[in-house]
Amino acid sequence: MKDARIIVITGLSGSGKSTAMAALEDAGCYCVDNLPVALLPKLLELPLDSEAAVTGLGFVMDLREKGFVQRYPAVFDTLRKRGIDPEIIFLEAEEVVLVQRYSATRRQHPLGQDRPLREAISAEAALLAPLRADAARIIDTSHLNVHQLKAMMFDIAREGARPASLNIQVISFGYKHGLPPEADLVADVRFLTNPFFDPALRHLDGDSEPIRRFVHGDPEAVEFLRRYLDLLDYLIPLYEKEGKSYLTIAVGCTGGRHRSVVMARAVFEHLQARGRRVGLRHRDIRLAGETAGS
């Protein structure tokens, strides 16, 4: 783990450290919450089975560990002598905001056993002042919502790393069999001319060449694909920027055997041609007993 990026999240209690750690995990970091600082050097000596897929290591350390403030300088100095330089990210927030957050969660402050909350917050800030001075970044979360903080931390974690590849699944389905519950985006293509009503085509499915020619011969199908694929080309980079790891695109017609199959394959081939990591599944193509147009 010596060459891995080491990110230490610390700061004031209630400033959003758990949210920050979740963002690191979404960015591909291996994370440990409330790790005793003395164990950090030993942990970094251990191999990770999934090390090749890990973009970095994230650790949340704070006053929940008694003696943290006294121990961390010597531990971090030892690491730096070994060529490991932990990147400290210090989170803080205005006192009034921290009070509001503690009031909302009703959790006890780590230093609040025998003193009022405001005094505990002030005491923690004083104890952590030297660590704050050592921090590579100081983030004030007073006016950040959860999504903004996660986006900020995700960007920090991905600095210098190749952007994560979004895992995309394209699914065709039939509305008569229900929406796919995993779908993020749903396209309804029931407006297209239906080959089901052509007796010569009814028995075929959307993977057959006659059905593909029929559906693609509809001018509305051509225009739909042009507009929808442009929309996907616009949206997918935004989902990646937001840190989304998986995207499921569902395309539905009535029975899930004809129009949706053809359109889903067209979406799949478009994304595949652009180098996207994409899979294709026709959920309802083999279902029998069709009694309505598909």
N, C-alpha and C positions, 0 to 999 in steps of 0.2 A: 504493500500500500504506500510505499515511500513516495512514489511519483504522483499519487492521487492528490487532487485539490482538497485541502482541509478547510472547512468553513465552521467556525464556532459562533453560534448564535447565543447572545447573552443580552443582559439589559434589565430594565425595571420589570417587576412583576406586574402583569396586566397589560403589557405593551404589545402583545401579539406574537410571542415567541412560538407558540404552538401552531399558529397559522403560517408563520414563516417556515417552520420545519416541514409542514405539509406541502408547501410550494417546492421546497428542495426535493422532497420525495417525488413529486410529480415531474420534476426536471431530471430524474434519474439518479439522484444521490442516495447513498445508503446512509440512513439517519438513526441516531440514538438520542433519546430524550433523557435528561437528568443523569448524564454519565458522570460519575465521580472523576474529577480531573486527574487524579493520580493514576487512574486506569488507562488514560489516553495513550501513553507511550506503549504500553503492553498491547493494547488493542491494535495499534498501527503495525505491530509486528506480525499479526495474524493474516493469513491469506483469505481472500474471499472467493468462494466458488464461482460467483457471478462477476468477478472483478472486471472482466472485459466489457461488461455492459454497464458498469457503474461510471457515472460522469464525475463523481466526487463523493466526499464523505462529509456529512453534516452532524454536528453535535450541539445540543442545547445544554448550556451550563449556567448555573446561576446560584442564588443564595439558598435554594432548597437544599444544597449540600453544605452542611456546616463545615467551615474551614476553607471553603472555596476561595475566598479572597486572599487568604494567607498562602494557599498552596499553588495557585495557578502561575505566579511569576516564575518559580523554579521549574515547574513542569514545562512551560512554554520555552524557557531558555534551553532546557535540555533538548527539546525537539529541534530548536533552531540550530543547535550545534550538530545535530544529526542531518541537517539539510532540509528539515521539514518546517515550513513557516506557516502556522495556522493563520487564517484570515478571520479576524474578529469583526463581527457585525453586531453593533450595539443598538438595541431597540429601546426607545423611550417614548414618553407621552407627557403631556401637561398634567399637573397634579389634579386639577379639577376633572379631567377626563378619566384618569385612573380611579378616582373616587367613584365616578359614575359607573365605571365598568365593574368595580368590586360590589357596588350596591346592587347592580343588575344580576350578577352571578351569585352573590352571597357567599363567596369563597373567602377563606381567611388568608390574609397576607402572611408571607413567611416570617416577617418580623412583628406580626401584630398580636402575638399571644398576650403581651402584658402592656400594650400601649395603644392609643387611638390610631385609626387608620392613617390619618394625615401625618402623624409623627413617624409611623412605620415607613411610609413612602419616602419621607425626607431622610430617614436614617439609611434606607437602602440606597438612595441616590448618593449619599456621602460615602458609603462603603464602596460603591462601584465606581467612584470618580476616577481612580487610577486606571481601571480597566477601560473605562470610556475613553480616556486619553490615549490608550494603546490601540483603539479600534481603527480598522481600515475604513469603516463606514459607520456613520451614525444616522439612524432612521427615526424620525419623529412620526409616530403613527397616530397622533392626536386627531388628524382630519382625514385619515385613510379608512375606507371601509375594507372589509375582508377581501373582496375581489381585487381592490387596488393594491393592497399589501402583497397578496399572492402573486399578482402580475409582476410587481417590482422584484420580489425575491426570485421568481422564476427567471427573469431577465438576468439577474446577478448570477444565478447558478449556471446559466447557459453561456455566459461570457467566455469567448475564446473556444467554445465547443461547437461542433457541428450541430445545426438545428435538428431537433428530434424529428424523426420521420413519423408522420401521422399514419396510423393503421386504419385503412378505410375498408369497409365492407359494403358491397352493393347487394341488395336483396330484392328480388321480384316477389310479389305476393298478390293474392286475391282478396278484395274487400269482403267477399262473402264468407271468407274464412278468418276474418279479423285482422286488425293491424298488427304488425310485428312490434312487440313491446320494447325492443331494443332500438327502434328507429330514432335517429336524431332529426333527419330530414325526410319528408314524405312527399313524393310526387304522384299525383293522381292523373293517370292517362286514360281514363274512361271516356274522354271526349273524342278519342281517335276512332276512326272507322273500324268496326269490329269484324275480324275474319270469321268469327264463330258462325255468323249468319250466311256464310258461303258454304253450301253442302260439300263442296270439293275440298275445303280447307279445314272444316270443323274438327276432324279427327287428328289433325297435326298439332304440333306445339310450336312455341316461339323459337326453338332451336333449329327448326327445319327451314331450309332455304325458301320454299314457297311462302311461308308465313313472314319471313324477314323481308322478302321483296314486297309483299302486300303492305306491311306496316310502313316500311320506308317509302313506299310509293304514295303515301298520303302526304300532301303538302303541309298539313298541320303538324305531322310528325317531324318533318324537316325543320320547320320553324320552331317548334317546341325544343328540339334538341339544340338548335343554335342558341336560343336564349337560356336554356337551363344549363348547358355546359359553360357558357360565359359566366353565369351566376356561380357555379361551383368553382371555376377558376378564380373568381373574386373572393369567395368565402373561405376556401380551404386554407390559404395562407393566414387569414385572420384567426381561424381556429388554432392553427399551429402557434401563432404569436401569443394567444391566450393560454397556451399550455395544454390544449386538449390532446389526449393520447389516442383516442379511438373515435371514429366517426362512422355511423351507419346510415347509409342512404337507401331508402326503400322506395320502390316504384311499384304502384299498384294499379291493377285493372279489376274487372269484376271477378273472374275466376282464378286469375294468376297463371294462365297457361299460354296466352298469346301475346297481347300487346305489351304487358308489363315485362315479359321475358325479353322481348326484342329491345325495348327501351333500356332495360337494366343492362343488357349486354353492351349497348351503345355507350352508356355511361362508363361501364367498366373499361371498355377498349380505349375510350378517350383518356381516362385517368392513367391507364397503363402506359399509353403512348407518351405521356408526360413524365414517366419515371416514378409514378406514385406507387407506394406499397398498397396494393388493392386486391381484394378477393371478390368472388361472385358466387351467389347462391340463389337458386330458384326454389323458393320454399314450397309452392303449391303446384308446380308443373305436373307432377305425377298423380295428383288427386283425381279420382274417378267420380262418375256420377254427376257430371255437369248437367244442369237443367236450365241454366240461364247463360246469356252471353258471357264469354271470357275475354 
